[in-house]
Amino acid sequence: MTAYPATGLTGPAPTPSVSVRPVVLPAPHRGDDLHVRVSAPVTGADLPIVLFAHGFGSHLDGYAPLIDHWASHGFVVLQATHLDSRRLGLAADDPRRSQLWHHRVVRDMKTILDSLDVLESSVPGLAGRVDQGRVVAAGHSFGGQTAGILVGLRVKDTRTGTADDLSDPRVMASVQLATAGVGGEDLTPFALENAPWLREQDFSHITAPGLVVAGDQDELPLSTRGPSWTTDPYTLARGDKSLLTVYGGQHSLGGIAGYEAAETTDENPERVALVQQVTLAYLRHVTGVDDTDWETARAALAGDTHPLGRLESKQAV
């Protein structure tokens, strides 16, 4: 067990990890092959999986502060480059643009889940060491919505007018970081024009366990409600749920999008350490690895006494 002075939390010691990319998965209905990065510890068995979705415009090489931390502490992390990535440069008039949210789930994440054997065999020495029955979906910003859909979030399709159930029973829980809340009258004109998939979101069908991470200074141009908007996935979901509020955290939560990511406006290593350690503790808890660090975090971050944040939980309703 390792103590982290900056946060006062505890966690296991890191071990070496390795990343392989790109693993190319055929995706003919998507329009482009799917490129995936696989990160995993070099030792250990029965390793749980984190299926991670990046924020709008990012790619499979992003979010190293989180991915490296999870992989070096016992998780196999899978990341794709989604169609909205700046690397792909989708044309403004590309017909796929209005359905980016749908492509992320149906064409990307479910393709990954269908290809776990291929991805496992892509890393030398990893085959036979992965527990494919323990999968947690995680994501930041737009990726948080992607993770939410996999556990029951309903999004109304602007083409059909329906909000289909696109959840996947292979996903047991979620971690949603700085993620959009409900739509309706809270959305700004900018959101209505650029993110029509936010118009109507229904969190009431989420019954799987989940951790939501929100910055109390996360002022997005998508909603008129301010930072409280990003707590809706916690407030409105029906499963066992927890909320980590990061004090002073803006949309990048101190810098989780990458080491020296240009879009980080609130760079703060202590905030990043807090998010790293609480998310890891939750992943270990929800996948049944160990509860010790999660209980330590809940005690240390209860109430308003910790300088970096607050952690609260509610049981399923």
C-alpha positions as CSV (number, residue, x, y, z in Angstrom):
1,M,0.0,0.0,0.0
2,T,1.3,3.4,-1.0
3,A,0.4,6.7,0.7
4,Y,0.0,9.9,-1.4
5,P,0.9,13.0,0.7
6,A,-0.7,15.5,-1.8
7,T,-4.2,14.0,-1.3
8,G,-3.9,12.0,1.9
9,L,-5.3,8.9,0.1
10,T,-3.8,5.5,-0.3
11,G,-3.4,3.0,-3.2
12,P,-1.3,0.1,-4.4
13,A,2.2,0.6,-5.7
14,P,2.5,1.0,-9.5
15,T,3.9,-1.8,-11.7
16,P,5.3,-1.5,-15.3
17,S,2.8,-1.3,-18.1
18,V,2.9,-1.4,-21.8
19,S,0.8,0.1,-24.6
20,V,0.3,-1.2,-28.2
21,R,-1.2,1.0,-30.9
22,P,-2.8,1.2,-33.3
23,V,-4.6,-2.1,-33.4
24,V,-6.8,-1.7,-36.5
25,L,-10.3,-3.2,-36.4
26,P,-12.3,-3.4,-39.6
27,A,-15.5,-1.2,-39.3
28,P,-17.1,-1.1,-42.8
29,H,-20.4,0.4,-41.6
30,R,-18.4,3.3,-39.9
31,G,-16.7,4.5,-43.0
32,D,-13.2,4.3,-41.5
33,D,-11.3,1.5,-39.8
34,L,-11.3,1.7,-36.1
35,H,-7.9,2.4,-34.5
36,V,-7.5,1.2,-30.9
37,R,-4.8,1.5,-28.2
38,V,-4.4,-1.2,-25.7
39,S,-2.6,-0.4,-22.4
40,A,-2.0,-3.1,-19.8
41,P,0.3,-4.1,-16.9
42,V,3.1,-6.5,-17.8
43,T,2.2,-8.8,-14.9
44,G,-0.9,-10.0,-13.2
45,A,-3.9,-12.2,-14.0
46,D,-7.7,-11.8,-14.1
47,L,-7.2,-8.2,-15.2
48,P,-10.4,-6.1,-15.4
49,I,-11.0,-3.8,-18.5
50,V,-11.7,-0.1,-18.7
51,L,-13.3,0.9,-22.0
52,F,-12.4,4.6,-22.3
53,A,-14.0,7.2,-24.6
54,H,-12.1,10.5,-25.3
55,G,-13.6,14.0,-25.3
56,F,-14.6,15.7,-28.5
57,G,-11.7,16.1,-30.9
58,S,-9.2,14.0,-29.0
59,H,-7.7,10.6,-30.0
60,L,-6.4,7.3,-28.7
61,D,-3.1,8.9,-27.5
62,G,-4.9,11.3,-25.1
63,Y,-5.6,11.1,-21.4
64,A,-2.3,9.6,-20.5
65,P,-2.4,10.8,-16.9
66,L,-5.5,8.5,-16.4
67,I,-4.7,5.7,-18.8
68,D,-1.1,5.2,-17.5
69,H,-2.3,5.3,-13.9
70,W,-5.0,2.7,-14.4
71,A,-2.8,0.4,-16.5
72,S,0.1,0.5,-14.0
73,H,-2.3,-0.5,-11.3
74,G,-3.9,-3.6,-12.8
75,F,-6.3,-2.6,-15.5
76,V,-6.4,-3.2,-19.2
77,V,-7.4,0.1,-20.8
78,L,-8.9,0.2,-24.3
79,Q,-9.1,3.6,-26.2
80,A,-10.3,4.3,-29.8
81,T,-10.0,7.3,-32.0
82,H,-13.6,8.3,-32.6
83,L,-14.9,10.0,-35.8
84,D,-14.9,13.5,-34.1
85,S,-11.2,13.4,-33.6
86,R,-9.2,16.2,-35.1
87,R,-6.8,13.6,-36.5
88,L,-9.5,12.4,-38.9
89,G,-10.6,15.9,-40.0
90,L,-14.2,15.0,-40.8
91,A,-15.5,17.4,-43.4
92,A,-18.1,20.0,-42.2
93,D,-20.7,18.5,-44.6
94,D,-20.0,14.9,-43.8
95,P,-23.4,13.2,-43.1
96,R,-21.9,11.3,-40.2
97,R,-21.5,14.5,-38.2
98,S,-25.1,14.7,-36.9
99,Q,-24.8,11.1,-35.6
100,L,-21.3,11.3,-34.0
101,W,-22.8,10.2,-30.6
102,H,-24.4,7.1,-32.3
103,H,-21.2,6.1,-34.2
104,R,-19.2,6.3,-30.9
105,V,-21.5,3.7,-29.2
106,V,-22.8,1.5,-32.0
107,R,-19.8,1.6,-34.4
108,D,-16.9,2.0,-32.0
109,M,-17.5,0.8,-28.5
110,K,-19.6,-2.2,-29.4
111,T,-17.0,-3.1,-32.1
112,I,-14.4,-3.1,-29.4
113,L,-16.5,-5.2,-27.1
114,D,-17.0,-7.7,-30.0
115,S,-13.3,-7.8,-30.6
116,L,-11.9,-8.4,-27.1
117,D,-10.1,-11.6,-28.1
118,V,-8.3,-9.8,-31.0
119,L,-7.3,-6.9,-28.7
120,E,-6.1,-9.1,-26.0
121,S,-3.9,-11.1,-28.4
122,S,-2.4,-7.9,-29.8
123,V,-0.2,-7.3,-26.7
124,P,2.6,-9.8,-26.3
125,G,2.1,-11.8,-23.1
126,L,-1.4,-10.5,-22.4
127,A,-3.5,-13.4,-23.8
128,G,-5.2,-15.4,-21.1
129,R,-4.6,-12.7,-18.4
130,V,-7.7,-10.6,-19.0
131,D,-11.1,-11.0,-17.3
132,Q,-13.5,-10.1,-20.1
133,G,-16.4,-10.4,-17.7
134,R,-15.5,-7.3,-15.8
135,V,-15.7,-4.2,-18.1
136,V,-16.2,-0.6,-16.9
137,A,-17.0,2.1,-19.4
138,A,-15.3,5.5,-18.7
139,G,-15.0,8.8,-20.6
140,H,-14.4,12.5,-20.4
141,S,-16.8,15.2,-21.6
142,F,-18.4,13.8,-24.9
143,G,-16.8,10.5,-23.9
144,G,-18.7,10.6,-20.6
145,Q,-22.0,10.6,-22.6
146,T,-20.6,7.6,-24.6
147,A,-19.9,5.7,-21.4
148,G,-23.3,6.7,-20.0
149,I,-25.1,5.3,-23.0
150,L,-23.4,1.9,-22.5
151,V,-25.1,1.7,-19.1
152,G,-28.5,3.0,-20.0
153,L,-28.5,6.7,-20.8
154,R,-31.1,7.4,-23.4
155,V,-30.4,9.9,-26.1
156,K,-33.2,11.0,-28.5
157,D,-32.1,10.4,-32.1
158,T,-32.8,13.6,-34.1
159,R,-33.5,11.6,-37.2
160,T,-36.0,9.1,-35.9
161,G,-37.4,11.0,-32.8
162,T,-36.8,7.9,-30.7
163,A,-34.6,7.3,-27.7
164,D,-33.5,3.7,-28.1
165,D,-31.8,1.6,-25.4
166,L,-28.2,1.2,-26.6
167,S,-26.8,-0.1,-23.3
168,D,-24.7,-3.2,-23.4
169,P,-24.9,-6.0,-20.8
170,R,-21.2,-6.6,-21.0
171,V,-20.6,-3.3,-19.2
172,M,-21.0,-3.5,-15.5
173,A,-20.4,0.1,-14.4
174,S,-19.3,3.6,-15.5
175,V,-17.0,6.5,-14.7
176,Q,-18.2,9.8,-16.2
177,L,-15.8,12.7,-16.0
178,A,-17.0,16.3,-16.7
179,T,-20.0,15.1,-18.6
180,A,-23.1,16.8,-20.0
181,G,-26.3,17.0,-18.1
182,V,-29.9,17.2,-19.3
183,G,-30.9,19.2,-22.4
184,G,-34.1,21.1,-22.9
185,E,-34.3,24.8,-22.0
186,D,-30.9,24.6,-20.2
187,L,-29.0,24.3,-23.5
188,T,-27.4,27.4,-25.1
189,P,-27.9,28.3,-28.8
190,F,-24.3,27.1,-29.3
191,A,-25.2,23.7,-28.0
192,L,-28.3,23.4,-30.1
193,E,-26.3,24.2,-33.2
194,N,-23.1,22.2,-32.5
195,A,-24.2,19.3,-30.3
196,P,-27.8,18.4,-31.2
197,W,-27.4,15.0,-29.5
198,L,-27.7,16.9,-26.2
199,R,-31.3,18.1,-26.8
200,E,-32.9,15.3,-24.8
201,Q,-31.0,13.0,-22.5
202,D,-32.8,10.7,-20.0
203,F,-30.6,9.4,-17.1
204,S,-33.5,7.6,-15.3
205,H,-32.7,4.3,-17.0
206,I,-29.2,4.0,-15.6
207,T,-29.3,1.4,-12.9
208,A,-25.7,0.2,-13.1
209,P,-23.2,1.6,-10.5
210,G,-21.4,4.7,-11.5
211,L,-18.9,7.4,-10.4
212,V,-19.4,10.9,-11.7
213,V,-16.5,13.5,-11.5
214,A,-17.3,17.2,-11.8
215,G,-15.3,20.4,-11.4
216,D,-17.0,23.1,-9.4
217,Q,-15.6,25.7,-11.8
218,D,-16.6,23.9,-15.0
219,E,-18.3,26.7,-17.0
220,L,-19.2,25.1,-20.4
221,P,-20.7,27.0,-23.3
222,L,-23.3,24.3,-23.7
223,S,-25.6,25.1,-20.7
224,T,-26.9,28.1,-18.9
225,R,-26.8,26.3,-15.5
226,G,-23.0,26.5,-14.9
227,P,-21.0,23.8,-13.2
228,S,-24.0,22.1,-11.6
229,W,-25.0,20.9,-15.1
230,T,-22.2,18.3,-15.0
231,T,-23.6,16.7,-11.8
232,D,-26.8,15.6,-13.5
233,P,-25.5,12.1,-14.3
234,Y,-25.1,11.6,-10.6
235,T,-28.3,13.3,-9.5
236,L,-30.6,11.6,-12.0
237,A,-29.2,8.1,-12.4
238,R,-30.9,5.4,-10.4
239,G,-28.1,2.9,-9.6
240,D,-25.6,3.0,-6.8
241,K,-23.7,6.2,-7.5
242,S,-21.0,8.4,-6.2
243,L,-20.0,12.0,-7.0
244,L,-16.5,13.4,-6.7
245,T,-16.6,17.2,-6.8
246,V,-13.1,18.7,-7.6
247,Y,-12.6,22.1,-6.0
248,G,-11.4,24.6,-8.5
249,G,-11.7,22.1,-11.3
250,Q,-12.6,23.3,-14.7
251,H,-13.4,21.1,-17.7
252,S,-10.0,19.4,-17.8
253,L,-10.1,18.7,-14.1
254,G,-6.6,20.0,-13.6
255,G,-5.1,18.3,-16.7
256,I,-6.4,14.8,-17.2
257,A,-6.6,15.3,-21.0
258,G,-2.8,14.8,-21.4
259,Y,0.6,15.7,-20.0
260,E,0.9,19.3,-21.2
261,A,-2.4,19.3,-23.1
262,A,-3.0,22.7,-24.6
263,E,-6.7,22.8,-23.7
264,T,-6.0,22.6,-20.0
265,T,-6.9,26.0,-18.4
266,D,-6.7,24.9,-14.8
267,E,-3.4,23.0,-14.7
268,N,-3.0,21.6,-11.2
269,P,-1.0,18.3,-10.5
270,E,-2.8,17.9,-7.1
271,R,-6.2,17.9,-8.8
272,V,-5.0,15.4,-11.4
273,A,-3.6,13.2,-8.5
274,L,-7.0,13.4,-6.8
275,V,-8.9,12.2,-9.9
276,Q,-6.3,9.5,-10.6
277,Q,-6.5,8.1,-7.1
278,V,-10.3,8.3,-6.6
279,T,-11.1,6.8,-10.0
280,L,-8.6,4.0,-9.4
281,A,-10.0,3.3,-6.0
282,Y,-13.5,3.2,-7.5
283,L,-12.5,0.9,-10.3
284,R,-10.9,-1.5,-7.8
285,H,-14.0,-1.3,-5.7
286,V,-16.7,-1.7,-8.4
287,T,-14.8,-4.6,-10.1
288,G,-14.4,-6.5,-6.8
289,V,-10.6,-6.2,-6.7
290,D,-10.4,-4.5,-3.3
291,D,-12.5,-2.0,-1.3
292,T,-9.8,-0.7,1.1
293,D,-8.7,2.4,-0.9
294,W,-12.3,3.3,-1.8
295,E,-13.4,3.3,1.8
296,T,-10.3,5.4,2.7
297,A,-11.2,7.9,0.0
298,R,-14.8,8.1,1.1
299,A,-13.7,8.8,4.7
300,A,-11.1,11.4,3.7
301,L,-13.3,13.2,1.3
302,A,-16.5,13.2,3.3
303,G,-18.1,16.6,4.0
304,D,-16.2,19.8,3.2
305,T,-13.0,19.3,5.1
306,H,-10.6,18.2,2.4
307,P,-8.9,21.0,0.5
308,L,-9.1,19.3,-3.0
309,G,-12.7,17.9,-3.2
310,R,-15.7,16.1,-1.8
311,L,-16.9,12.6,-2.3
312,E,-20.5,11.6,-1.7
313,S,-22.6,8.5,-2.5
314,K,-26.2,7.4,-2.8
315,Q,-27.8,3.9,-2.9
316,A,-29.9,2.7,-5.9
317,V,-33.5,4.0,-6.0
